[in-house]
Amino acid sequence: MDQMGPKVSSESHASESLTEPPSSKSEWFGHPRGLATLFFTEMWERFSYYGMRALLVLFMTDLIANGGLGMNDATATAVYGLYTFA
């Protein structure tokens, strides 16, 4: 019986599936470009969180006339402890 079309061996299909796609120009250190945006967004979010946390006790203990809350040190550190615990 005569076959229609060219003969295709299973080896040629296997080698085609193992080839890597061409390198894309939209990579950043081997990762997708969008990952850079995600990384820097998370980095600045962490930077602002820890920066504000460091200033929280100073804000709470500053005088009301200076724009602070006027708390004593014990109360301010207790509030800070509850804030960082949560």
N, C-alpha and C positions, 0 to 999 in steps of 0.2 A: 504494500500500500504506500502510495506517495504522499509525503507531508507537504502541507502548504506553508511556505515561509521558511526562514532560516532556522537551523538547529541552534538551540541555546543550551549550553551546559549549565549545571548548577554552580560550578566554580565561578563563572563570570558574574552571576548574581551575587555571590558571597563577597567577591572582591569589590563590587560596586557599593555594597552596603557598608563596607568598612572604611571607605574613603571619607575624609573629613570635608565639611563644607568650606568654601573659600573664606579666608579671614575677612572679617568685616572691619571697616574703618571706624565704626562706632563703638570700639572697645576701649576700656580704660584699665590698664594693667591686667588685661586678659578677662575683665568682667564687663558685663553690659554697661553702657553709658549711664543709664538711669540709676545704677547702683551708686555712682558718685554723688548724685543729688541726694539720694537717701542717706548716704554716709554723712555728708556735710550737714544736712538738716538735723540728724540725730546728734552730731557733735555739738552744734550750736545750742540745741535744746538742753543738753547736759551741761554745757558751759553756763548757760543762763540760770539753770536750776541751782547748781552748786554755788554760783556767784550770789544769787539772792539769798540762799540759805546762810551763807557766811555773813551777810549784812543784817539778817533778821534780828538777832539779839541787840545789835547796835541801834537799830531803829526802835525797838521796843523800849530800850533803856534811856534813849535820848529824851530830853525835856520836851514837854508839849509845846513850849514857846519856840523851840527849834524845829517843830514838825514831827517829833517822835510821839510815842505813846506814854512816856513818863512812868513806866513800870520799874519796880525795884529789880535788882539782879536775880533774886531767887524766883520771882514770878516769871520773868522773861526767859530764864533758862528752863523752867518747867514747861512753858508754852513751846519753846524750841524743841524740847525733848519729845513732847507729844506730837509735834508737827513732823519731826524726823522719824518717829516710831511708826506713824501711820503709812 
